Amino acid sequence: MTKKIIIVGGGYLGAELAKSLENHLDVTLIEQRKAFVHAPAMIRAIVNPTLLDRALMPYDNLLSVGKVLHGKVTSVDESGVTLMDGIRVDADYIVISTGSTNGAAFKPAGDSIDDFRAVITGLHAKLKAASSVAIVGAGTVGSEMAGEISYGMPDKHVTLISSEASLFLQMPPKFGAELTSKLNDAGVDVKFGVRVNNLESLTDPYSGTLELSDGTTVIADLIIPAVGSHAVSDILARLPNINIEKSGRVKVDNYLRPSSFANVFAAGDVASGGDAMTIVAVGRQVPWLSKTFKALAAEQQLAEIKPYEPWKDGKSPLFLPLGPKKGNSFLVIGTFGNWITSAIKGKDLFISKYRKLFGLED
Ligand SMILES: Cc1cc2nc3c(=O)[nH]c(=O)nc-3n(C[C@H](O)[C@H](O)[C@H](O)COP(=O)(O)OP(=O)(O)OC[C@H]3O[C@@H](n4cnc5c(N)ncnc54)[C@H](O)[C@@H]3O)c2cc1C
């Protein structure tokens, strides 16, 4: 009998894993939304919402053998999952890849793609009307947002606020230093080493005055919080021996299992096993999971399979475009500038790659 696998969450992890396994196991991918949201393109879509037509991708053509079931999973156990509408699906293996949430315009808060479109187009209208924009948080999303606005709407006065001493402290210093000078050249005012004392929302843009820890203020027509992701792990909370971190991520063992249920796995942003919350990490986890489930389906034991190894510190690549033409990339051997960053990510934001995965015309 063909082994059954349920994958909960059709984001980067779930969609790619389902596709890679559909000819080997009986695959059911359960996803609450009607379309996949290609997060890296949402930053540019706030500046240019026409991008949404290509970057929100329906699930209809993703699988040809496996099934996509649309619905919200509300509980997980050793033999399967239950959906909000009461539907029960059983399987031999269960992978939880429920991902994470972020700022309201960066990732959808709920299951409605129409509502998410409305949030992005609404924010675009506010951005168009604004003269001054303050972005709170200078991680990848905040820094890219500053770059996209300064490229696409150069008339805006953009302030990027970081609590750290420089951009991307975890990377070689050249990476952050070059990005800072490119942002400055584009007119972005980057403030380092200051915290916002009165941020009104961690997710929703608003207009107002930011009080900074150095006693100064920033008045902005539009304040965009870009303070990071929070993992979506509520359906795992009641599993035996689960350990949920402050970030919402669940601790996993070196076979990517979050609890004492031997056949329940967790991966992608929801899982904390040494990787960052990135598509780059997903790109390492999917091949291991795919190989592992094919081996398990062929009656191999998990103990015979080599455990998963996360990216080693400082080895994971990072592409940071500032609009389509500029930016910096880190690729193991060093830091690369505008040309490489534009060619690999900035120009297309990997949209074509994912449209191909989802069986869509480019
Ligand atoms: C704006 C932005 C830009 C980014 N750019 C990059 C980048 O350029 N490079 C990079 O490496 N990383 C980037 N990231 C990080 C990247 O988006 C995440 O690492 C990635 O989304 C993780 O994939 P995932 O499959 O684990 O989760 P997600 O992509 O979050 O997918 C989870 C899926 O699970 C579904 N789901 C959740 N709960 C349920 C449930 N109960 N029932 C059914 N379905 C459910 C959701 O609807 C969703 O489709 C970016 C993040 C943001 C916010």
The ligand as a MOL file (V3000), in Angstrom:
LIG
                    3D

  0  0  0     0  0            999 V3000
M  V30 BEGIN CTAB
M  V30 COUNTS 53 58 0 0 0
M  V30 BEGIN ATOM
M  V30 1 C 8.1040 40.3730 3.0080 0
M  V30 2 C 8.9770 39.1650 3.1630 0
M  V30 3 C 9.9940 38.9220 2.2650 0
M  V30 4 C 10.8090 37.8000 2.3940 0
M  V30 5 N 11.8240 37.6060 1.5030 0
M  V30 6 C 12.6300 36.5430 1.6400 0
M  V30 7 C 13.6970 36.3250 0.7160 0
M  V30 8 O 13.8930 37.0930 -0.2140 0
M  V30 9 N 14.4930 35.2380 0.8980 0
M  V30 10 C 14.2980 34.3580 1.9270 0
M  V30 11 O 15.0700 33.3970 2.0460 0
M  V30 12 N 13.2900 34.5230 2.8050 0
M  V30 13 C 12.4440 35.5810 2.6920 0
M  V30 14 N 11.4100 35.7710 3.5700 0
M  V30 15 C 11.1180 34.7280 4.5690 0
M  V30 16 C 10.1820 33.6840 3.9350 0
M  V30 17 O 9.0210 34.2850 3.4420 0
M  V30 18 C 9.8220 32.5930 4.9200 0
M  V30 19 O 11.0150 32.0000 5.3980 0
M  V30 20 C 8.9480 31.5470 4.2320 0
M  V30 21 O 7.6860 32.1020 3.9450 0
M  V30 22 C 8.7970 30.2960 5.0940 0
M  V30 23 O 8.0860 29.3370 4.3720 0
M  V30 24 P 7.0990 28.3320 5.1130 0
M  V30 25 O 6.6110 27.3820 4.0740 0
M  V30 26 O 7.7290 27.7900 6.3360 0
M  V30 27 O 5.8790 29.2420 5.6440 0
M  V30 28 P 4.8910 30.2310 4.8980 0
M  V30 29 O 5.4400 30.6940 3.6140 0
M  V30 30 O 4.5040 31.2320 5.9320 0
M  V30 31 O 3.6400 29.3120 4.5580 0
M  V30 32 C 2.8180 28.7750 5.5500 0
M  V30 33 C 1.5100 28.3640 4.9020 0
M  V30 34 O 0.7440 27.6330 5.8570 0
M  V30 35 C -0.6130 28.0020 5.7290 0
M  V30 36 N -1.2620 27.7140 7.0220 0
M  V30 37 C -0.9300 28.2170 8.2410 0
M  V30 38 N -1.7060 27.6720 9.2040 0
M  V30 39 C -2.5440 26.8080 8.5730 0
M  V30 40 C -3.5700 25.9310 9.0450 0
M  V30 41 N -3.8650 25.8450 10.3490 0
M  V30 42 N -4.2430 25.1960 8.1350 0
M  V30 43 C -3.9360 25.2810 6.7920 0
M  V30 44 N -2.9760 26.0860 6.3090 0
M  V30 45 C -2.2770 26.8270 7.1940 0
M  V30 46 C -0.5630 29.4800 5.3920 0
M  V30 47 O -1.7610 29.8970 4.7740 0
M  V30 48 C 0.6550 29.5410 4.4640 0
M  V30 49 O 0.3000 29.3970 3.1240 0
M  V30 50 C 10.5870 36.9000 3.4590 0
M  V30 51 C 9.5530 37.1380 4.3820 0
M  V30 52 C 8.7560 38.2670 4.2450 0
M  V30 53 C 7.6500 38.5140 5.2410 0
M  V30 END ATOM
M  V30 BEGIN BOND
M  V30 1 1 1 2
M  V30 2 1 2 3
M  V30 3 2 2 52
M  V30 4 2 3 4
M  V30 5 1 4 5
M  V30 6 1 4 50
M  V30 7 2 5 6
M  V30 8 1 6 7
M  V30 9 1 6 13
M  V30 10 2 7 8
M  V30 11 1 7 9
M  V30 12 1 9 10
M  V30 13 2 10 11
M  V30 14 1 10 12
M  V30 15 2 12 13
M  V30 16 1 13 14
M  V30 17 1 14 15
M  V30 18 1 14 50
M  V30 19 1 15 16
M  V30 20 1 16 17
M  V30 21 1 16 18
M  V30 22 1 18 19
M  V30 23 1 18 20
M  V30 24 1 20 21
M  V30 25 1 20 22
M  V30 26 1 22 23
M  V30 27 1 23 24
M  V30 28 2 24 25
M  V30 29 1 24 26
M  V30 30 1 24 27
M  V30 31 1 27 28
M  V30 32 2 28 29
M  V30 33 1 28 30
M  V30 34 1 28 31
M  V30 35 1 31 32
M  V30 36 1 32 33
M  V30 37 1 33 34
M  V30 38 1 33 48
M  V30 39 1 34 35
M  V30 40 1 35 36
M  V30 41 1 35 46
M  V30 42 1 36 37
M  V30 43 1 36 45
M  V30 44 2 37 38
M  V30 45 1 38 39
M  V30 46 1 39 40
M  V30 47 2 39 45
M  V30 48 1 40 41
M  V30 49 2 40 42
M  V30 50 1 42 43
M  V30 51 2 43 44
M  V30 52 1 44 45
M  V30 53 1 46 47
M  V30 54 1 46 48
M  V30 55 1 48 49
M  V30 56 2 50 51
M  V30 57 1 51 52
M  V30 58 1 52 53
M  V30 END BOND
M  V30 END CTAB
M  END
